[in-house]
Amino acid sequence: MMLSWTCLYLFIWVAQYHFQDLASYPVLLWITLTMSLVWHLRWFIRYRFSIPGHCLLDMLAAIFCNCCSLSQMARHVFYYR
């Protein structure tokens, strides 16, 4: 069973808050980079294929539903041809 990205973000945020450990900063950095990469990729696909939408919705999808966003983008690009 696949762990949702949202649960992972929430878990790391709670662990960071409670333990105040420096070891979790690289993990938070990694999560931030992946979210921003997915956000930029969603924007680029919307721009490239002239898909209407809003940048804020792309950001929310990248933060709270990362796996769903990647799946949706892959499906759209695959079926475009």
N, C-alpha and C positions, 0 to 999 in steps of 0.2 A: 504494500500500500504506500502510495506516494505522500510524503509530508507536504502540506501546503506551505507556500512561502510565507503567507501571512502568519501562520503559527510560528514559523521559525523567527520572523522579525519580532514578534511579540515575546517569545521566549528569551531572545538575546537582550531585548530591551529590559525585561524584568530582571534578568541575571545581572546586567550592567548596573541597574539601580540598586539592587540588594547587596551585591558583593563588592562593587567599586574596584574591580580588579583590572589591572592594565592589560592582562592577557586577552581580554575580549575586544580591545580596540582594533586589532587587525581584522577580526571577524566583522565588526561594524563597518570598517572601511571597505571590506570585500562586498558586503551587502549593499552599501551605498553605491559602489561602482557598478554592480550588476543592475541595480534599479535604474541608474542613470543611463546605462547602456541600452536597456530594454526600452526606456522612455524615448531615447533618441532614435532607436530603430523603428519604433511605432510611428514617430513623426515622419521619418524618412519614407516609410512605406506608404503612409497616407499622402505625402507630397508626391511621390513617384507615380502612384496609381490614381491620383485625383480623388481620394476618398474624403468625403466631408467629415468633419469632426472638430474637436476642440483640444488644445494642448493640455488643458487641465484634466480632461477625461483620460488622456493618454498617461499623464502622471499618476493619476489614481489607479489606473489599471496596472501600471508597472509596479506600484507599491503593494497593492493589496491582492493582486491576482496575476502574479508574474508568470506562472505556468500556463494559465489560460491565455495570456497575451502572446506568449511565444507560440502556442498551438494555433491561435487564430491567425497570426502573421504567416506561419509556415503553410497553413491551409490555403490562405489567400494567394500567396506567391506561387504555390504548387499548381493551383487550379486556374491561374490566370492565363496560362498558355492554352 
